[in-house]
Amino acid sequence: MASSLLTRQLALSLQQNLRLAAPGSRYVSKTATKTVSEFEYDAPSMKTTVPGPKSKELLRQLGEIQNTGAIHFFCNYEESRGNYLVDVDGNRMLDVYTQISSIPIGYNHPALMKVMTNPNNVSAFVNRPALGILPPENFPEKLAESLLSIAPSGMTKVQTMACGSCSNENAFKSMFIWYRNKERGYATPSEEEVGTCMVNQSPGCPDLSILSFMGAFHGRTLGCLATTHSKAIHKLDIPSFDWPIAPFPKLRYPLEEFERENAQEEARCLEEVEDLIVKWRQKGKPVAGIVIEPIQAEGGDNHASPDFFIKLRNIARKHGCGFHVDEVQTGGGATGKFWAHEHWGLDDPADLVSFSKKMLTGGYFHRDELQPDKPYRIFNTWMGDPSKNLFLSEVLNVIRRENLLEQVTRSGKALLQGLYALQSQYPHLLSGARGQGTFCAINASSDATRDSIMLKARNKGVFLGSCGEKSIRFRPALVFKEYHVHQLLNILNDVLAEHK
Ligand SMILES: Cc1ncc(COP(=O)(O)O)c(C=O)c1O
């Protein structure tokens, strides 16, 4: 009875959500090809500056409860569709930031609405289990259907988690456990180890370390934060570990034009990585693992070549360190491959690959050796959420059915070409366009210019994200078509033309 009532309500909301909006756009290029999915709006539509009056009032109300400094505006998620995010003042923006890169196939996708309205799924939404002790009957089947169907090469195991940080945090723990087990020859831990771990002392709590890179972002929990080096605001006042930090290559773009200089810069960084591994071993804090993003995202969309990553993987292997690829932001298709590290052509797969965001659930894939030897070593109450696996299965169906990775590659090419054109037209404002798939970025001449461009674009109907010191990052959903690229470029062009 209750379930059929819920189903009726969801079906009603589905009908309301599928109502089509009136077309009309002020900014669409006449030359742009128009291919609008049937459930989507066809253009931005702005009624107020953003934030508008309703958003401002809600900001005031929430400000009495929380710090609201990071909030851009309040959203009307019911009215948002596809690539368009609608705010509470009725402004409809082309969303090129997608909830910090975490919306895989746009807002209110009909396929996901169907997952919600399927009565067989209701109990998964209503009853969130403690997965580590009481998983539902269909859990192995659903994992196989969703996550294991896209497991990176060499990996047959997956551990789900809630968010990106807790995925990385537990991936680090897995590397430490694996490293110590190797060191003690897989023998039972000594009484001394068991005793000392209870009071945070060695050898039970060993002085091991994780090597990370300057500019990296791996999350804000305590362990992750020790490997995050993108912005001081994330780290200030928080105690941290004395772990090695290697320089990440500072490359010149476009990469094809600066191959020789970039290769030298990468060689310098790799040399430093090996030096740090040796130094930290001498210091008595051996490096148990290396963690790296395929493209440093929050830190400024910094790229490195496949050759750099392959050599780094070899260094990890040579020194017995785990190799952890953090695909929390790059994973899920935005680079044109499901996993960004597939672009490297590694012979020897990574040891761990963490994910979250577009995957809708957090977690990490790992090699068999990194499976913890005992229960409760990698554990928490929820350890993920089976309802998210249901959504993920459907997202994967849509990606396959609609060839979205090919779509991303096409849209990405159009976007990058457009960014190259804009930077040559406005060289005093923009430079350094770069990207893989639609995972693109461009530098502004200063942080103030970047912020001003982004605000003006928002008021004209394009919502963008920033990264690094002065970069704009483009993080559209996988359903971002060439038509949307043209809308975006036209609006950016208007903003840049008016820029004083
Ligand atoms: C590469 C990377 N790792 C980890 C995280 C942390 O994820 P979460 O914010 O879900 O904790 C992020 C978040 O932006 C990220 O981009």
The ligand as an ORCA input file, in Angstrom:
! r2SCAN-3c Opt
* xyz 0 1
  C      40.713     14.521     -7.281
  C      39.834     14.624     -6.070
  N      40.036     13.789     -5.046
  C      39.270     13.826     -3.946
  C      38.253     14.741     -3.812
  C      37.428     14.769     -2.578
  O      36.142     14.335     -2.835
  P      34.940     14.716     -1.848
  O      34.747     16.194     -1.971
  O      33.793     13.909     -2.340
  O      35.365     14.330     -0.488
  C      38.015     15.642     -4.859
  C      36.941     16.641     -4.742
  O      36.829     17.588     -5.466
  C      38.827     15.588     -6.011
  O      38.646     16.426     -7.032
*
